[in-house]
């Protein structure tokens, strides 16, 4: 079992890597297309601006190998924060197209009270599982995970919504379609619940 954490010059790579090492899982942080093409599982982390993230994927020449692995070969991939957002069709952040793996748009928080509901949404918040799958087995509704984000997904297909969270209003906090999994929150920063989620992912 080899887990490839995709390095495109952005994101919380070390903390994700450390989580998998604690599981005694063979993992590598890499932008090498040959290594990515041989991996059993992929992780696409990310923190930062959507447009810049897509530009970096292009600069690192990773979009073709990711499309082949995920869409043609059916290799499981787990997105985190910006990584998940880039699964979508398009983002308001930079008015930029994404990978188009999930039929969704990425929207900025439009809160009713900017004093009560600060943007970015930062800190611990609850999730609700809408469409369960294999890797949330044993995860309780209202489990808390750690968030840091100003944008969130809006899915066009309700069946793609894995989890939701309420921050002034309900938003999509995780998505799942076939071999594609993604969370808006950071499981690598979410203690035991995040550890368990990532562990079940690599055990698929």
C-alpha positions as a printed NumPy array, in Angstrom:
array([[  0.   ,   0.   ,   0.   ],
       [  1.473,   3.327,  -1.097],
       [ -0.263,   6.612,  -0.365],
       [  0.915,   9.541,  -2.507],
       [  0.33 ,  12.993,  -1.024],
       [  0.301,  15.243,  -4.066],
       [  2.737,  18.142,  -3.776],
       [  1.89 ,  21.059,  -6.052],
       [  3.692,  23.69 ,  -4.005],
       [  0.796,  24.522,  -1.683],
       [ -0.759,  23.083,   1.426],
       [ -0.256,  21.435,   4.764],
       [  1.841,  18.568,   3.467],
       [  3.87 ,  17.781,   6.574],
       [  0.913,  17.469,   8.944],
       [ -0.884,  15.15 ,   6.505],
       [  2.286,  13.088,   6.054],
       [  2.743,  12.782,   9.816],
       [ -0.813,  11.48 ,  10.246],
       [ -0.182,   8.611,   7.846],
       [  3.214,   7.809,   9.373],
       [  1.483,   7.396,  12.751],
       [ -0.649,   4.713,  11.065],
       [  2.524,   2.942,   9.849],
       [  1.329,   3.52 ,   6.285],
       [  3.895,   3.846,   3.524],
       [  3.384,   7.338,   2.167],
       [  5.324,   9.885,   0.172],
       [  4.964,  13.589,  -0.519],
       [  5.579,  13.89 ,  -4.237],
       [  5.067,  15.799,  -7.449],
       [  6.675,  12.978,  -9.455],
       [  4.161,  11.764, -12.041],
       [  5.672,   8.275, -12.091],
       [  5.256,   7.883,  -8.342],
       [  1.704,   9.249,  -8.487],
       [  0.847,   6.854, -11.318],
       [  1.924,   3.859,  -9.206],
       [  0.229,   4.898,  -5.947],
       [ -2.634,   2.873,  -4.476],
       [ -4.269,   5.892,  -2.839],
       [ -3.956,   9.624,  -3.427],
       [ -4.378,  12.62 ,  -1.161],
       [ -4.78 ,  16.158,  -2.53 ],
       [ -4.316,  18.616,   0.326],
       [ -4.248,  22.364,   0.049],
       [ -4.491,  25.723,   1.741],
       [ -4.763,  28.989,  -0.156],
       [ -6.27 ,  30.616,  -3.228],
       [ -8.246,  28.491,  -5.719],
       [ -6.912,  30.175,  -8.857],
       [ -3.329,  29.886,  -7.658],
       [ -3.889,  26.234,  -6.751],
       [ -5.14 ,  25.374, -10.237],
       [ -2.245,  27.292, -11.769],
       [  0.217,  25.312,  -9.648],
       [ -1.334,  22.   , -10.717],
       [ -0.803,  23.117, -14.324],
       [  2.748,  24.331, -13.675],
       [  3.639,  21.   , -12.069],
       [  2.018,  19.236, -15.058],
       [ -0.125,  17.09 , -12.751],
       [ -3.627,  17.455, -14.169],
       [ -3.272,  14.773, -16.844],
       [ -1.89 ,  12.108, -14.497],
       [ -4.517,  12.933, -11.864],
       [ -7.329,  12.698, -14.422],
       [ -6.007,   9.354, -15.619],
       [ -5.586,   7.92 , -12.117],
       [ -8.897,   9.148, -10.724],
       [-11.268,   9.108, -13.701],
       [ -9.902,   6.277, -15.844],
       [ -8.218,   3.949, -13.354],
       [-10.59 ,   4.592, -10.452],
       [ -7.821,   5.173,  -7.92 ],
       [ -9.244,   6.529,  -4.652],
       [ -8.4  ,  10.146,  -3.865],
       [ -9.025,  12.157,  -0.701],
       [ -9.135,  15.935,  -0.971],
       [ -8.631,  18.296,   1.945],
       [ -9.828,  21.916,   2.067],
       [ -8.562,  23.615,  -1.13 ],
       [ -7.831,  20.17 ,  -2.547],
       [-11.522,  19.313,  -2.26 ],
       [-12.609,  22.653,  -3.699],
       [-10.508,  22.012,  -6.803],
       [-12.61 ,  18.892,  -7.495],
       [-15.448,  21.269,  -8.461],
       [-16.391,  22.777, -11.803],
       [-15.68 ,  26.394, -10.935],
       [-14.86 ,  28.776,  -8.092],
       [-15.824,  32.361,  -7.379],
       [-12.314,  32.736,  -5.967],
       [-10.445,  34.012,  -8.993],
       [-13.355,  33.138, -11.32 ],
       [-11.501,  29.954, -12.242],
       [-12.463,  26.493, -13.5  ],
       [-11.551,  23.478, -11.405],
       [-10.912,  19.836, -12.258],
       [-14.611,  19.184, -12.88 ],
       [-14.716,  15.859, -11.033],
       [-17.629,  16.961,  -8.832],
       [-20.635,  18.823, -10.271],
       [-20.326,  21.732,  -7.88 ],
       [-19.443,  25.382,  -7.573],
       [-17.242,  26.989,  -4.923],
       [-18.862,  30.017,  -3.3  ],
       [-17.696,  32.561,  -0.754],
       [-19.484,  32.616,   2.586],
       [-22.302,  35.118,   2.516],
       [-23.131,  35.391,   6.207],
       [-25.994,  37.428,   7.63 ],
       [-23.906,  39.024,  10.399],
       [-20.163,  39.53 ,   9.82 ],
       [-19.562,  40.328,  13.479],
       [-21.131,  37.129,  14.799],
       [-19.971,  34.958,  11.907],
       [-16.392,  35.818,  11.056],
       [-15.043,  34.92 ,   7.625],
       [-12.869,  32.924,   7.319],
       [-14.782,  30.289,   9.242],
       [-12.103,  29.107,  11.619],
       [-12.185,  26.568,  14.434],
       [-14.116,  23.497,  15.512],
       [-17.574,  22.761,  14.163],
       [-19.992,  19.846,  13.936],
       [-20.763,  17.743,  10.895],
       [-23.884,  15.869,   9.885],
       [-23.554,  12.791,   7.686],
       [-26.048,  13.086,   4.829],
       [-25.028,  10.207,   2.56 ],
       [-22.971,   7.626,   4.506],
       [-20.177,   5.619,   2.908],
       [-17.583,   3.046,   3.95 ],
       [-15.104,   5.384,   5.575],
       [-17.51 ,   7.145,   7.928],
       [-18.568,   3.883,   9.568],
       [-18.59 ,   4.489,  13.303],
       [-18.367,   8.271,  12.94 ],
       [-21.027,  10.005,  14.997],
       [-23.254,  12.734,  13.673],
       [-22.297,  15.995,  15.377],
       [-18.651,  14.895,  15.532],
       [-16.396,  17.95 ,  15.54 ],
       [-13.71 ,  18.717,  12.976],
       [-11.362,  21.646,  12.453],
       [-12.111,  24.212,   9.718],
       [-10.213,  27.136,   8.177],
       [-11.9  ,  28.499,   5.029],
       [-13.694,  31.421,   3.414],
       [-15.258,  29.429,   0.544],
       [-17.348,  26.268,   0.406],
       [-18.861,  23.934,  -2.182],
       [-22.426,  24.003,  -3.436],
       [-23.233,  20.644,  -5.047],
       [-25.662,  20.436,  -7.958],
       [-26.399,  16.754,  -7.195],
       [-27.665,  16.08 ,  -3.644],
       [-26.273,  12.539,  -3.84 ],
       [-22.729,  13.997,  -3.985],
       [-23.117,  15.598,  -0.547],
       [-21.374,  13.472,   2.056],
       [-21.574,  15.807,   5.066],
       [-22.929,  19.228,   5.906],
       [-22.107,  21.791,   8.592],
       [-23.947,  24.861,   9.858],
       [-22.143,  28.2  ,  10.076],
       [-24.943,  30.78 ,   9.954],
       [-26.406,  28.521,   7.255],
       [-25.937,  24.933,   6.157],
       [-23.074,  24.314,   3.741],
       [-21.423,  21.235,   2.207],
       [-18.498,  20.171,   4.376],
       [-17.652,  16.885,   2.601],
       [-18.332,  15.29 ,  -0.782],
       [-18.177,  11.749,  -2.128],
       [-18.641,  10.395,  -5.652],
       [-17.449,   6.857,  -6.405],
       [-13.676,   6.823,  -5.695],
       [-13.542,  10.554,  -4.925],
       [-13.695,  11.718,  -1.305],
       [-13.182,  15.237,  -0.043],
       [-13.587,  17.25 ,   3.13 ],
       [-13.71 ,  20.996,   3.619],
       [-12.393,  20.486,   7.137],
       [ -8.901,  19.322,   8.036],
       [ -8.929,  15.705,   9.289],
       [ -5.174,  15.883,   9.878],
       [ -5.828,  18.599,  12.5  ],
       [ -8.954,  16.998,  13.975],
       [ -7.492,  14.623,  16.57 ],
       [ -9.011,  11.136,  16.912],
       [-12.003,  11.671,  14.607],
       [ -9.765,  12.884,  11.805],
       [ -7.272,  10.081,  12.39 ],
       [-10.032,   7.477,  12.183],
       [-11.438,   8.984,   8.981],
       [ -8.086,   8.921,   7.206],
       [ -7.322,   5.436,   8.529],
       [-10.579,   4.052,   7.119],
       [ -9.774,   5.756,   3.821],
       [ -6.417,   3.986,   3.434],
       [ -8.038,   0.702,   4.472],
       [-10.61 ,   0.839,   1.645]])
